[in-house]
Amino acid sequence: MASKLSPEESISLIKANLAEVLNPEIIDDVILNQKRPLKVYWGTATTGRPHCGYFVPMMKIAELLAAGCHVKILLADIHAYLDNMKAPLELVAFRAKYYEQVVKATLRAVGVDISRLEFVLGSSYQLEKNYTMDRFKLEGVTRINVAKKAGAEVVKQTDDPTLGGLIYPLMQALDEEYLDVDAQFGGVDQRKIFTFAMENLPTIGYKVRAHLMNTMVPGLGEASKMSASDPDSKIDLLDTPEAVEKKLKKAKCVPKEVEGNGVIAFVEHVIFRALALKVDKEPAFIVQRKDQEPLVYTSVAKLKEDYIADILTPQLLKAALTQHLNELLKPIQAEYTASPEWQEIALQAYPPEKAAVKVKKVKDKGDPEKRAAAAAARKAAAAAAVVAQPDGHVEGKDAQKVNVGPSTDEMLKKLNIAG
């Protein structure tokens, strides 16, 4: 991707490797007729710690940059709070900074020019008067069921949703106008929000945008996609090579099955595309074999064919992915290690959980004879199946056999309280 692309090649790369493109003619018009870079935005709610699943949208963003696009990254701090309040407000600012560091390092790791990359904090404009007024206008024409349907794949659904969850898709639609872009990029799970924007932005006087949708990549565990809440499906960007190897060994990878195979999907949607961005020739995914020539794949189709034929086994595939992924993570981790600023941000954004303090039980160091008598009384009470009452006396058919000391009345008389 080192060479300069023609307008037609740029359009081809912008639309490549996607599940769907809505209003593609807008993209063609900007590049062929208006003869300017396409302006695209991708938003991310700054909640959980980014993991290797983020490589999937990052590969598309890298391709958009390589195609000459101006890409805006919306660090959606307000959305993060509205999204079922996953992140406390006091952490959101630090997490936004952490996300910015991760995005930059990830894109640099695949060798793309990030000079046309721009970061925008949602709260920098989403709290302004004009945006709030436009949000009110959208709220005034949006039915509750429509808002619920729009956010169904993105916002956690409940029988009694919060207003924040309902407003989430309305704000995402408005972001297209306030970020001044030609297109929005996201996963195919965002489709209902994209169609909501297309149908509703014109009702308040704003134009329709193009929408680029990524394929949803299966997770490495049982989950449908890689998730920060599932430790076995998540490989952190800062995991050691040993941790990456350990997690990939546990990854679900059914022999001869390609559909729903998270390991193959990751190779296809991340590794092959990362390799393609680094070279001007066909990417080569190399699988080392003991006492045999390595398997070299320049196409995903051939890799899948060999996997179905069991020429490429799950063990070989996992070992090869481990090697390639660790190579991809190496420059990111080197950047983190060399940046005290990033390390400090990480501690503030995701502070380590405090270990529970164990309270040492204080032993009774009183009179040994009294301790022995009390123990004998407890043993006798248990044997006699009696029940101790709050005031210290016991009840039950064998209560008279248990000696637990003076009654409450006797004690009150001695203290001159009774009567």
C-alpha positions as CSV (number, residue, x, y, z in Angstrom):
1,M,0.0,0.0,0.0
2,A,3.0,2.3,-0.3
3,S,2.0,3.5,-3.8
4,K,-0.5,6.3,-4.4
5,L,-3.9,5.0,-5.4
6,S,-6.0,6.2,-8.3
7,P,-9.6,7.5,-7.5
8,E,-11.0,4.1,-8.7
9,E,-8.6,2.2,-6.6
10,S,-9.4,4.4,-3.6
11,I,-13.1,3.7,-4.0
12,S,-12.4,-0.1,-4.3
13,L,-10.3,-0.1,-1.1
14,I,-12.9,2.0,0.8
15,K,-15.7,-0.6,-0.1
16,A,-13.4,-3.7,0.4
17,N,-13.8,-6.3,3.1
18,L,-17.2,-5.0,4.3
19,A,-20.5,-6.9,5.0
20,E,-22.6,-4.1,3.4
21,V,-22.4,-0.5,2.1
22,L,-25.5,1.8,2.3
23,N,-25.7,4.7,-0.3
24,P,-22.4,3.9,-2.0
25,E,-23.1,6.5,-4.6
26,I,-22.3,9.2,-2.0
27,I,-18.7,7.8,-1.8
28,D,-18.4,7.8,-5.6
29,D,-19.6,11.3,-5.9
30,V,-17.2,12.7,-3.3
31,I,-14.1,11.1,-4.8
32,L,-14.9,11.2,-8.6
33,N,-16.9,14.4,-8.9
34,Q,-16.0,16.6,-5.9
35,K,-12.5,15.3,-6.1
36,R,-11.7,15.5,-2.4
37,P,-10.9,13.0,0.4
38,L,-13.9,11.1,1.8
39,K,-14.7,12.2,5.4
40,V,-15.6,9.2,7.6
41,Y,-16.2,8.8,11.3
42,W,-16.1,5.8,13.5
43,G,-17.3,6.0,17.1
44,T,-16.4,4.0,20.1
45,A,-17.9,4.2,23.6
46,T,-14.9,4.5,26.0
47,T,-15.9,1.8,28.5
48,G,-14.0,-1.5,28.8
49,R,-10.3,-2.0,28.1
50,P,-9.7,-2.4,24.4
51,H,-8.7,-6.0,23.4
52,C,-7.6,-7.7,20.2
53,G,-11.2,-7.6,18.8
54,Y,-10.5,-3.9,18.2
55,F,-8.1,-5.0,15.4
56,V,-11.2,-5.7,13.3
57,P,-12.4,-2.1,13.0
58,M,-8.8,-0.9,13.1
59,M,-8.0,-2.8,9.9
60,K,-10.9,-1.1,8.1
61,I,-9.8,2.3,9.5
62,A,-6.2,1.6,8.3
63,E,-7.6,0.7,4.8
64,L,-9.6,4.0,4.8
65,L,-6.5,6.0,5.7
66,A,-4.5,4.1,3.0
67,A,-7.3,5.0,0.5
68,G,-6.8,8.7,1.3
69,C,-9.8,9.3,3.6
70,H,-9.9,11.8,6.4
71,V,-11.0,9.7,9.4
72,K,-12.5,11.1,12.6
73,I,-12.5,8.9,15.7
74,L,-15.3,9.8,18.0
75,L,-14.3,9.1,21.6
76,A,-17.9,8.8,22.7
77,D,-17.7,9.6,26.4
78,I,-21.3,10.7,26.8
79,H,-22.4,7.5,24.9
80,A,-20.2,5.5,27.3
81,Y,-22.2,6.8,30.2
82,L,-25.6,6.3,28.6
83,D,-24.7,2.8,27.5
84,N,-26.2,1.2,30.6
85,M,-23.8,3.3,32.7
86,K,-21.0,0.8,32.2
87,A,-18.3,3.4,33.0
88,P,-18.5,5.8,36.0
89,L,-18.2,9.4,34.8
90,E,-15.0,10.0,36.8
91,L,-13.2,7.3,34.7
92,V,-14.6,8.2,31.3
93,A,-12.1,11.0,30.6
94,F,-9.1,8.8,31.4
95,R,-10.5,6.0,29.3
96,A,-11.0,8.3,26.4
97,K,-7.3,9.1,26.6
98,Y,-6.4,5.4,26.8
99,Y,-8.5,4.7,23.7
100,E,-6.7,7.4,21.8
101,Q,-3.3,5.9,22.7
102,V,-4.5,2.4,21.6
103,V,-5.9,3.5,18.3
104,K,-2.8,5.4,17.3
105,A,-0.4,2.6,18.3
106,T,-2.5,0.0,16.6
107,L,-2.6,1.9,13.3
108,R,1.1,2.6,13.5
109,A,1.7,-1.1,14.0
110,V,0.3,-1.9,10.5
111,G,2.3,0.9,9.0
112,V,-0.3,3.4,7.8
113,D,0.0,7.2,7.8
114,I,-2.1,8.7,10.6
115,S,-1.7,12.3,9.6
116,R,-5.3,12.3,8.3
117,L,-6.6,10.9,11.6
118,E,-8.5,13.1,14.0
119,F,-9.8,12.5,17.5
120,V,-13.0,14.2,18.8
121,L,-14.3,13.9,22.3
122,G,-18.1,13.6,22.3
123,S,-18.6,15.9,25.2
124,S,-16.8,18.7,23.3
125,Y,-19.9,19.3,21.2
126,Q,-22.7,17.1,22.5
127,L,-23.4,19.4,25.5
128,E,-23.8,22.5,23.3
129,K,-27.0,24.4,22.8
130,N,-27.5,23.6,19.1
131,Y,-26.8,19.9,19.5
132,T,-29.2,19.7,22.5
133,M,-31.9,21.6,20.5
134,D,-31.5,19.1,17.5
135,R,-31.7,16.2,19.9
136,F,-35.0,17.6,21.2
137,K,-36.2,17.8,17.6
138,L,-35.4,14.2,17.0
139,E,-36.9,13.1,20.3
140,G,-40.1,15.0,19.2
141,V,-40.5,12.9,16.1
142,T,-39.2,9.5,17.4
143,R,-41.5,6.9,18.9
144,I,-40.3,4.9,21.8
145,N,-40.6,1.6,19.9
146,V,-38.6,3.0,17.0
147,A,-35.8,4.2,19.4
148,K,-35.8,0.7,21.1
149,K,-35.6,-1.0,17.7
150,A,-32.8,1.3,16.5
151,G,-30.6,0.4,19.4
152,A,-31.6,-3.2,19.8
153,E,-28.2,-4.6,18.7
154,V,-26.1,-2.1,20.5
155,V,-27.8,-0.9,23.7
156,K,-28.7,-3.4,26.4
157,Q,-32.4,-4.2,26.2
158,T,-34.7,-4.4,29.2
159,D,-38.5,-4.4,29.7
160,D,-38.2,-1.0,31.3
161,P,-35.3,0.8,29.6
162,T,-33.8,4.0,30.7
163,L,-34.2,7.2,28.7
164,G,-30.4,7.2,28.2
165,G,-30.5,4.0,26.2
166,L,-33.4,5.3,24.0
167,I,-31.5,8.5,23.3
168,Y,-28.3,6.7,22.4
169,P,-29.2,6.0,18.7
170,L,-30.6,9.5,18.2
171,M,-27.3,11.0,19.3
172,Q,-25.3,8.6,17.1
173,A,-27.4,9.9,14.1
174,L,-26.8,13.5,15.0
175,D,-23.1,12.9,15.3
176,E,-22.9,12.5,11.5
177,E,-24.0,16.1,11.1
178,Y,-22.0,17.6,13.9
179,L,-18.8,15.8,12.9
180,D,-19.3,17.0,9.3
181,V,-18.7,13.7,7.5
182,D,-19.8,12.0,4.3
183,A,-20.0,8.5,5.8
184,Q,-20.1,6.6,9.1
185,F,-18.3,3.3,9.7
186,G,-19.3,0.6,12.1
187,G,-20.2,-3.1,12.6
188,V,-23.1,-4.7,10.9
189,D,-24.7,-4.7,14.4
190,Q,-25.1,-0.9,13.9
191,R,-27.3,-1.3,10.8
192,K,-30.6,-0.3,12.6
193,I,-29.0,2.9,13.9
194,F,-27.7,3.7,10.4
195,T,-31.1,3.2,8.8
196,F,-32.6,5.3,11.6
197,A,-30.2,8.1,10.7
198,M,-31.0,7.8,7.0
199,E,-34.7,8.0,7.7
200,N,-34.8,10.7,10.4
201,L,-32.0,13.2,9.8
202,P,-33.8,14.6,6.7
203,T,-36.8,15.3,8.9
204,I,-34.8,18.0,10.8
205,G,-33.1,19.3,7.7
206,Y,-29.9,17.3,7.5
207,K,-28.6,15.2,4.6
208,V,-28.2,11.4,4.3
209,R,-24.8,9.9,4.7
210,A,-23.2,6.7,3.4
211,H,-22.7,3.8,5.8
212,L,-19.9,1.2,5.8
213,M,-20.5,-2.0,7.8
214,N,-17.9,-4.5,9.0
215,T,-18.6,-8.2,9.4
216,M,-19.0,-9.3,13.0
217,V,-16.1,-11.6,13.8
218,P,-16.8,-14.6,16.1
219,G,-15.0,-14.7,19.5
220,L,-12.3,-17.1,20.4
221,G,-14.6,-18.8,23.0
222,E,-18.2,-19.7,23.0
223,A,-19.4,-16.1,22.6
224,S,-20.7,-14.8,19.3
225,K,-18.0,-12.1,19.2
226,M,-14.9,-11.2,21.1
227,S,-15.9,-9.7,24.4
228,A,-14.1,-7.9,27.3
229,S,-16.5,-9.6,29.7
230,D,-15.4,-13.1,28.6
231,P,-11.8,-13.6,29.7
232,D,-11.3,-16.7,27.5
233,S,-12.5,-14.8,24.4
234,K,-10.4,-11.7,25.0
235,I,-6.7,-11.2,24.3
236,D,-5.6,-7.9,25.7
237,L,-3.4,-5.7,23.4
238,L,-0.8,-5.7,26.2
239,D,-0.8,-9.5,26.9
240,T,2.6,-11.2,27.0
241,P,3.5,-13.6,24.2
242,E,3.0,-16.4,26.8
243,A,-0.5,-15.2,27.7
244,V,-1.4,-14.9,24.0
245,E,-0.3,-18.5,23.4
246,K,-2.1,-19.8,26.5
247,K,-5.4,-18.1,25.5
248,L,-5.2,-19.2,21.9
249,K,-4.6,-22.8,22.9
250,K,-8.0,-22.6,24.8
251,A,-9.8,-21.0,21.8
252,K,-12.6,-22.9,20.3
253,C,-11.5,-24.2,16.9
254,V,-13.5,-27.2,15.7
255,P,-11.6,-29.4,13.2
256,K,-12.8,-29.1,9.6
257,E,-15.4,-26.5,10.4
258,V,-15.0,-23.0,9.0
259,E,-18.3,-21.3,9.7
260,G,-18.4,-19.7,13.2
261,N,-14.7,-20.5,13.7
262,G,-13.3,-17.5,15.6
263,V,-9.6,-18.4,14.9
264,I,-10.1,-18.6,11.2
265,A,-12.2,-15.4,11.2
266,F,-9.4,-13.6,13.1
267,V,-6.8,-14.7,10.5
268,E,-9.1,-13.6,7.7
269,H,-10.2,-10.3,9.0
270,V,-7.1,-9.2,10.9
271,I,-3.9,-11.0,10.0
272,F,-4.3,-11.2,6.2
273,R,-5.4,-7.5,6.0
274,A,-2.6,-6.4,8.3
275,L,-0.1,-8.2,6.1
276,A,-1.6,-6.7,3.0
277,L,-1.3,-3.1,4.4
278,K,2.4,-3.7,5.1
279,V,3.4,-5.0,1.6
280,D,2.7,-4.1,-2.1
281,K,2.5,-7.8,-3.0
282,E,0.2,-10.6,-1.9
283,P,0.2,-11.2,1.9
284,A,1.7,-14.5,3.0
285,F,0.3,-16.3,6.1
286,I,3.0,-18.9,7.1
287,V,2.2,-22.0,9.1
288,Q,5.3,-23.8,10.4
289,R,5.3,-27.6,10.5
290,K,7.7,-29.9,12.4
291,D,10.0,-31.9,10.0
292,Q,8.0,-30.6,7.0
293,E,7.9,-27.7,4.7
294,P,5.8,-24.8,6.0
295,L,2.4,-24.1,4.6
296,V,2.2,-20.7,2.9
297,Y,-1.1,-19.1,2.3
298,T,-1.6,-16.1,0.0
299,S,-5.4,-16.4,0.0
300,V,-8.0,-17.1,2.7
301,A,-9.9,-19.3,0.3
302,K,-7.0,-21.8,0.1
303,L,-6.5,-21.7,3.9
304,K,-10.1,-22.6,4.4
305,E,-9.9,-25.3,1.8
306,D,-7.0,-26.9,3.5
307,Y,-8.7,-26.6,6.9
308,I,-11.8,-28.4,5.7
309,A,-9.5,-31.1,4.3
310,D,-7.7,-31.4,7.6
311,I,-4.3,-30.5,6.0
312,L,-4.3,-27.5,8.2
313,T,-5.2,-28.7,11.7
314,P,-6.5,-26.6,14.6
315,Q,-3.1,-27.1,16.4
316,L,-1.1,-25.8,13.4
317,L,-3.5,-22.9,12.8
318,K,-3.4,-21.8,16.5
319,A,0.4,-21.9,16.6
320,A,0.7,-19.9,13.4
321,L,-1.9,-17.3,14.6
322,T,0.0,-17.0,17.9
323,Q,3.2,-16.2,16.0
324,H,1.6,-13.7,13.7
325,L,-0.5,-12.0,16.4
326,N,2.5,-11.6,18.7
327,E,4.4,-9.9,15.8
328,L,1.5,-7.5,15.4
329,L,1.3,-6.8,19.1
330,K,5.1,-6.3,19.5
331,P,5.3,-2.6,18.3
332,I,2.2,-1.7,20.3
333,Q,3.6,-3.1,23.5
334,A,7.0,-1.5,22.8
335,E,5.3,1.9,22.4
336,Y,3.5,1.3,25.7
337,T,6.7,0.3,27.5
338,A,8.5,3.4,26.2
339,S,5.6,5.8,27.3
340,P,5.4,6.7,31.0
341,E,2.4,8.9,30.0
342,W,0.5,6.0,28.5
343,Q,1.3,3.8,31.5
344,E,0.0,6.5,33.9
345,I,-3.2,6.9,31.8
346,A,-3.7,3.2,32.0
347,L,-3.5,3.2,35.8
348,Q,-6.0,6.1,36.0
349,A,-8.4,4.6,33.4
350,Y,-8.4,1.0,34.7
351,P,-7.1,1.1,38.3
352,P,-6.3,-2.3,39.7
353,E,-8.9,-3.8,42.0
354,K,-8.0,-3.6,45.6
355,A,-7.7,-6.9,47.3
356,A,-10.1,-7.6,50.1
357,V,-8.6,-7.0,53.5
358,K,-8.8,-10.1,55.8
359,V,-9.8,-9.2,59.3
360,K,-8.0,-11.4,61.7
361,K,-10.3,-12.9,64.2
362,V,-9.4,-11.9,67.8
363,K,-9.0,-14.9,70.0
364,D,-10.4,-14.9,73.4
365,K,-7.4,-14.8,75.8
366,G,-9.5,-14.9,79.0
367,D,-9.4,-17.3,81.9
368,P,-8.6,-20.8,80.5
369,E,-11.1,-22.4,83.0
370,K,-13.9,-20.2,81.8
371,R,-13.1,-20.9,78.2
372,A,-13.1,-24.7,78.9
373,A,-16.5,-24.3,80.8
374,A,-18.0,-22.4,77.9
375,A,-16.8,-25.0,75.4
376,A,-18.3,-27.8,77.6
377,A,-21.6,-25.9,77.8
378,R,-21.7,-25.4,74.0
379,K,-21.0,-29.1,73.5
380,A,-23.7,-30.1,76.1
381,A,-26.2,-27.7,74.4
382,A,-25.6,-29.3,71.0
383,A,-25.9,-32.8,72.4
384,A,-29.1,-31.9,74.2
385,A,-30.7,-30.3,71.2
386,V,-31.5,-27.1,73.0
387,V,-31.7,-23.5,71.7
388,A,-29.9,-20.6,73.2
389,Q,-32.1,-17.4,73.5
390,P,-31.0,-13.8,72.9
391,D,-30.9,-13.1,76.7
392,G,-28.6,-16.0,77.4
393,H,-31.0,-18.7,78.7
394,V,-31.8,-21.9,76.8
395,E,-35.0,-23.6,75.9
396,G,-35.8,-27.2,74.9
397,K,-36.8,-30.5,76.4
398,D,-33.3,-30.9,77.9
399,A,-32.7,-27.3,78.9
400,Q,-32.5,-28.2,82.6
401,K,-29.4,-30.3,81.9
402,V,-27.5,-27.5,80.4
403,N,-25.6,-25.1,82.8
404,V,-24.9,-21.8,81.1
405,G,-24.7,-19.6,84.1
406,P,-27.2,-17.4,85.9
407,S,-30.5,-16.3,84.4
408,T,-31.2,-12.7,83.3
409,D,-33.3,-12.1,86.5
410,E,-30.5,-13.3,88.7
411,M,-28.0,-11.0,87.0
412,L,-30.3,-8.0,87.2
413,K,-30.8,-8.6,91.0
414,K,-27.1,-8.7,91.6
415,L,-26.7,-5.4,89.7
416,N,-29.6,-3.9,91.8
417,I,-31.5,-3.1,88.6
418,A,-34.4,-5.4,89.1
419,G,-37.6,-4.1,90.8
